[in-house]
């Protein structure tokens, strides 16, 4: 598991809520999403028009490529250097398969 993304209409307000109430650490924030470390987990706050609510599973590059091919998807490069695809499970839940650059920890050591 890498992170869970929940929809928010007010990114800044929700960031303040998680920081003040749960001691969250802001790893990244812009107008359309924020990435927080809360305890041992990571939480993405996303605007519904820009990012789907989802569960992100961290996979290696080969697994990502195979899954993309099976799903008929193109692997997307994200602004933070990760790559991923979004797929739906049989119940319609959105799953992101995410791959970090080789040797890169990005948000792990913060």
N, C-alpha and C positions, 0 to 999 in steps of 0.2 A: 504494500500500500504506500502510495506517495502522499496523496492529499485528498481531501473532500472539498468540493466547490459548492457553495450555497449562494442562491440569488439574493441580491441586496439592491434596493433602490437608492440608498444613500451610502456610498462607499465610505466616505470620511466619517460619517456618524457611526457606522457600524464598526469601523476600525477603533474609534474612541471607546465604544462600548466594550469590545473585547480586550483592549488594553487596560481600561479602568477596572473592569470586573473580573478578569481572568489573568491579568499580567501578561497578555500576549506581547510578543516581540514582532515588530513590523519588519519583514524581510524585503518587501517591495510594495509600492503603492503608486497608482496613477488614478486617473478619472474613471477607468472602467473596471479595474480589479485591484485587489490587494492580496498579498500573500503573507500569512501570519504563522508564527510558531506559537503554539499553545501547549504548554507542557511538553510531552514527547511527540505530539502530532503537528501536522501542518493543515491549515485551513485557508482556502481561497475564497474571497468574497468577490462575487462577479455580478456585473450588471446583466440582466437577462437579454438585452438586445445585442450584447457583444460576445458573451460567453455562455454556453449552456451549463446549468447545474450538473455536476457529475462526480463520480468517484474515479480517481486516477490511480492506476496500477503501474508501478515502475517495472520496466522490462529492459532487456538488453537490446542492442541494435538488431541482431539477427531475428529475434522474436518479433520485434516491431515490423521489420520488413516482411516477414512471412504473414503476419496478421493483416498488414495492409494489402498484400497481394490477395489473400483469401477474401477480404472484404471489398475488394475493388476500390480501395482508397489510395490517395497519394499522401505520403508522409509530409506533414507540415513542419516547417522550422519556426520556432517561437523566438520572441525577442530576447529571451534569457539564455539562448543557446541550446535549449532542449529541443527535442523533436517528438512528434506524437500524431496520433490519429484519434478520432472520436468514432465510436461504434455504439450500437444499441444492443442490449441483451434481449432475450426472448420476451421479457416483460416490458420492454421499452425504456429501461433505465440506460442513461448515457454513461458510457465507460470511456475514459481516456487512457490509452496506452501511451506512456511517456518514457522517453529514453534520454539520459543525461550524456553529455559528451564524454568520451573515454577519459578516465582518470579524473573527471571533474566531480566535485562534490556540491558546487553551487551553494545551496542553503543549508547543508548538513552541519557545518561547523559554527553556525551563528547561534 
